[in-house]
Amino acid sequence: MASIVNGLLEEIMHKTQWSNISCMEELDKTKFNVVGAGLFTWLTVGLYLVSVIKTRLKVALGDAVERNASSVIKVLLKTDGIPGLYRGFGTVITGAVPARIIFLTALETTKVAAFKMVEPFKLSEPTKAAIANGIPGMTSSLFSQAVFVPIDVVSQKLMVQGYAGRQEYKGALMFLIRL
């Protein structure tokens, strides 16, 4: 896995030089999307527990026992076991992988177009770079968030189900049916 990631990073660094923008078309987009989405997915696995704790603390009532992260973990382990720490995770991964592929694809596609768009203007190199990277970043973020935000809402509802008088759901599909 590490050799694949290193190879991909070297390929990206080699092909994104300012002087040779057309090389972006030669980038192995399948490998780029698979490895990129895989890395982001593992990052999500690592950070999901923090998201569950944060969400539980945000909805805690004034008299709730859970006033800090360690008490949230203790209560979750006592009541739901380890699966309680990752409640709603399947929903996030189901939406995160396509959202990340959309992000990476939109970013690389619009970056090439943006570089070609700003080339005829007589702007300094830093200004061209800011515009040519800013437009793709905003565009790809918009497209991926259109997919991910609704999924994140469902995931947060699943994180707090049954907690502090919240409604119980038997998965994301049941939540969507009740919605």
N, C-alpha and C positions, 0 to 999 in steps of 0.2 A: 504494500500500500504506500509506504513512504517513498519508494522509488518511482511509483506512478505520479505521486504528487510533485516530487522534485522535477521529474521530466516535464510535467505539465507547466509548472511554474517557469522553468527554463524556456519552454516553447513560447509562453505568453510574453516573457520579458524580451525574448529575441524578436518576436513579431510585433511588438507595440512600439518600436522605435519611431521617433518623429519623422525621420527621413524616409521611411518605407511604410506608409500607412496602408498601401494595398495588400501587404502581407497578412492583414487581419482576415482576409478572405481565405487564406491558406490554413488558418487555425483549425485544428480538428475539433469542431463544435460539439460532436457527440461526446468525445472524451472530456472536453471542457465542461459540458453540462452535467455529465454523470459524476465526475470527480468533484466539481463545485457543489452540486446538490448534496453529494455524500458528506463533504466536509461541513457544510451548513447544517445538515441533519445531525451529525455527531455533536456539533456545538449546541443544537437545540436540546439534545438528550442531556447534556451537562447542565444547561441553564434552566431546564424545565422545573426542577425542584424549587429553584429560587422564585420562579413565576408563581408556583402554587402557594408558597409561603406568603409572598407579597399579596396575592389575591385574597387569601384567607385573612390576613391582617387588615386589609382594607374593608372587608365586610364584617369584621368582628364588632359585636355590640359593646356598649360601655361596660357591662358587667361580665363580659366574656372572660374565660380563664386564659385564653390565648392572647398574651400581651407582648410576646417576643417570638423570634424565630424558633428557638429551641422548644418552647411550649407548643407551638404549632406542630412541629415534627413529632413530639411525644404523643400528642392527642391523635394525630393522624395514624401513627403506628399502632396505638392502642385500639382505636376504633376500626380502622380499615386495613391495617397491615401495610406492607410495602406497596401493593397496588394503589392505595390511597394517595401515595406520594406522586403517582403518575396518572391520576384520574384525568381523563380528557386528552391524554397524550396521543392516542391513536388519531383523534380528530385533527390535532395540530399537524402531525406528520402527514396525514392524508392531504391536507391543504398546503403544507409548507413545501413539500417537494415540487408540486406543480408551480407554486408561486415563485420559487427560486429559479426554476428552469425558465419561467416567463421573464423574470428579472434579468437573468444572465443573457438570454437570447435577445431581449429588447435592448439591453445595454450595448451589446456588441454590434447589433444591427444598426442602431441609431448612431452609434459612435462613428462608424464609417461614413454614414450620410452627413453627420454634423461636421466632420473634418472637411469633407468635400464642399459643404455649404459655406464655411468660413474662409476657405482658401482664397477666393477672389478678392476679399476685402483687405484693405491695407491696414492691418492691425498688427500690433506687436505680438511676438510669439506667446508670451504669457497670457495675453488677452484671448488669442485664438484658442489656446489650450483650455482656458477657463470656460469659454463658450462651448467648445467642442466636447468637453467632458461634462459640463453642467447640464446641457440639454438632454443628453442620453441618461444621465443619472436621474433627473427629474421624471423623464418619460418612463423609464423602466420601473422606478419606484411607484409611480401612479398605476401602472398596469399590474404589478405584483400585489399592491395593496388592495386593489379591487377584488382580488381573489382571496387574500389572506385575512383581511379585517373581519368579514362575516364569519370565517372559520374561527378566528380568535375569540369572537363573542360567544360562540357555541362552546368553545373550550373553557372559557372562564365560568360559564354557567355550570358546566360539568365539574369544575374544580370545587365549587362551593355548594353543590347539591346536598341537601339534607343538613347543611350547617346553618346554625342560628335561624332555624325556622324556614330555610329555603326549600323549594320544591325538589322532590326526588325524580330523577330521570333514569331510564335504563338504556343509556347510550345517547349518542348524538342524534340518531334518527328519531327517537322518542321526543327529544327536545324540539326538533324541527316540526314534528307533527303537532305538538302542543302549542307551538308558536303561532 
